[in-house]
Amino acid sequence: MAKQIPLDERIIFALDVDSKDEAERWLDRLDDRVRFYKVGLQLFLAGGFPTIDMILQRGHKVMVDLKFFDIPETVALAVRELKNKGATFITVHGNDPILRAAVQERGSAQILAVTVLTSFDESDMREMGMTGSIEDLVYHRARKALALGCDGVVSSGLEVPRLRDGLGDKFLIVTPGIRPGTNDAIQDDDQKRVASAHAAIKNGADYVVVGRPIRNAKDPISVVKALQDEIAAAL
């Protein structure tokens, strides 16, 4: 059964910009059509907690996507700094002790375990000396993360059916690498495992993270509307 998530929160817009002011301009531009925003490394380094505060003060939700990966004590301390700042989602990318440390400090925030980056494919696995498939690796990491108490995972839309079939519905799946329609080309695109918003949601994702397809569009609002139509049709 689909979770009761408002349509204007299903798209998490990636604020991959270089200042708090530019982030605020995007909130003005999207005009409450999007109510969930991702703050990643670039914007957090440029704007820090004031940027997160600005988004929250306008009544929106925040996904803090810093993909914490360090020794467990350091990750625990980092999550401790974030948990009372109003973040809905915090991403962590690591092994069992790292994920366990994050879960223990999460407070009211929800911990999302990054499975395999969507810029990574099986040729990258071979180069690293790894065998097996991306799908198997994503499933293995997701299963362990959920067993450790994570609230959900970040996964390509391509692996979502396997996750839902094998692990059920009682956890969150957030899917990046979203391209409008089937797979509209983006110049110098570094995403390899992509899916449309319709496919991701139909496969069982709860949220989709979208950046460049909206940010680079001549008419961002029309792209948001089209994505929301795709999501509504999938639901």
N, C-alpha and C positions, 0 to 999 in steps of 0.2 A: 504494500500500500504506500502511495506517495506521501511524503511528509508534508505537513501543512506549512509551506514556506511561501510567503507572498511573492508574486511574480517580479516585483521591483527589487527583490533581494536575491533572486536566482542568479543574476549576473553580478559577479564581483569585478568591478572595473579596476584594472591594474594601473595605478597612478605612477607609472614609470617616467617621472618628470624630475627636473633638477632643482625645484624650489617649492617651498610652502605656498608662495604666491601663485605659481603655475598650477599647483594642485587645487587651490581654491578657485581658480578660474575654470577648471574642469568641473568642479561641483556646481558652479553657476551655470555652465554650459549644458550640463545634463539635467538640470532643473528638476530634481527629485524623481526623474524617471528611473534612476539607479540609486539604490539606498545602501549599497554595500561596496566598500572600496578596499583595495589591497595596497598596503604600504610595504615596498620591498627595500632592498639594500640601498639603491640610489637615493630614493626620497628620504629614507630614514637618516642616512648620513647627511643629507642636505638640510633637512628640516626637523629631525628628531621628534621628541614628544610633543612639541607645540603643534606639529602637523596632525598627529593623532588626535590631540585635543580639539583642533579646529573641526575635524570631520565629525567627531562625537558631538560637539556643541551644536552642530547642524542637524542632529537627530539621525545620523547614519551609523552603520556598523563598520568595523575595521577588521581586516585580516592582516596581521603583522607577519609578513613572509620573509623572515630572516634566516630560515633554514638552519637553526642552531646545530652546530656540529663541533663539539669540543669535549674535554673530559667531563664526566658527569657532574662534578661539583660546580664547574663553570657554567654548564647549561642550567643547572638548578638555580644558581644565583641570577642568571639572565632572565629566566622565566619568572622568578620572584620579583624582579624589577618591573616586568611587564604586566603581571597578573592583575594588579590593582589600577592599571592605566586605562581599563575599559575595552581592551581588545576582545573580540569575540573568538577569533581563531589565532593560534600561534603555531607556526610550522617548525618542526624539528626533523633533522635528517641524521640518523645515527643508529648505533647498535642497541642491544637490549638495555645495558646500564644507562645509556644516554636517554633513551625514551622513558625509562623508569624514573629517572631523576626529574625529567620534565613533568611527568604525570603527577608526581608527589607535590610539586610546587604550583600547580596550575590554578588553584583557587577557582574563580568563576569562569575563567577562560577555558576554551576547548583546545586540546592538543591534536594537531593533525600531523601524522607521520608521512613524510615524503617517501614514496616508494622508489620510483626510478624517474629521473628527470625526462620530460618529453622531448628534450633535445638529444636524447640518447637512444640508439637503436642496437640491433644485434651485431652490426659490424663493430660498434664500439665495445661490445662485450667481448668479441673475439680478440680485439686488440689488447684488451686487459687480461687475456688468458682465461676468460670465463666461458663455461659451457652452458648448455641449456637454452631456454627461450626467455625473452623479456617477460612474457606472460607468466611463466612459472616463477620468475624472480619477484615480480610485483605481488603475486599471490602469496608467496612465502613471506615476504616482508610485511604485507598487510596482516596476514594471520598472526604473526608474532606481535605486531604493534597492538592489535586489538586485545590479544591475550594479556598484554602488559597494562592495559587500561586506557590506551589512547581513544579519543572520541571519534576519530575518523582518519582518513588517509587522503593524500593527494595522488591522483592516478590519471594517466591518459584515459580518454574515453574508450580506447580500444580494449583495455583490460577490464572495464567495468562489468561486463556480463559475467566473466569468470568470478569476480569478487562477489557479486550478488548471489550467484548460484551456489558458491561454496561457503560464503560467510554470512549470508542473510541480509536483512534490511535494517538492523538496529545499530547502524553506525553511519557516519557521514562520508560521502565521497565528493571531493572537490576536484574538478577537472580543468586543467589548463590546456594550452595548445588548441584553442577553439578557433575555427575559421568559418566565416559565414557561408551558408549554402552547403556545398559539398566540400570544397577546399579551395577557396579563392587564393590566388597566388599573392604572396607578399614578397617584395624585393628583399633579397638577402635573408630570407626566412631561415632561422636556425632551429625551428621546430620540426621534428621528424615524425613523431607519432601524434598526428592531428585528427580531429573529428569535428563535425558540425555540432552546433548547440543542440539541434534536434536529436542527432544520434546519441550524443552523450547523455542527455536527459532520458531518452527512451531506453537506453541501456541500463539506466539506474543511477546515474549521477544526481546529486542533490543541488550542486552549484556548479557554474562554469566561470572560469576566470578568463576575461577578455581584455586585451590591451590594444595592440597595434591595429586590429581591424576597426576599432572605434576611433582610436587616437589619430590614425592616419587618414580617416575618411573625410571627404569634402563636406558631407552632411552626417555628422556623428549621430544625431538624433534618429535619422532614418535607419541607420545600422542598428541602433539599440532597439527600435521598434521591430525591425525584421527579426532580430535575435529573440526578442520576447515572443513574437508570433511563432517562431520555431519551437520554443520551449513550451508554449501553451498547447501547441498541436501535439507535442510529444507526451504531455501530461494527460 
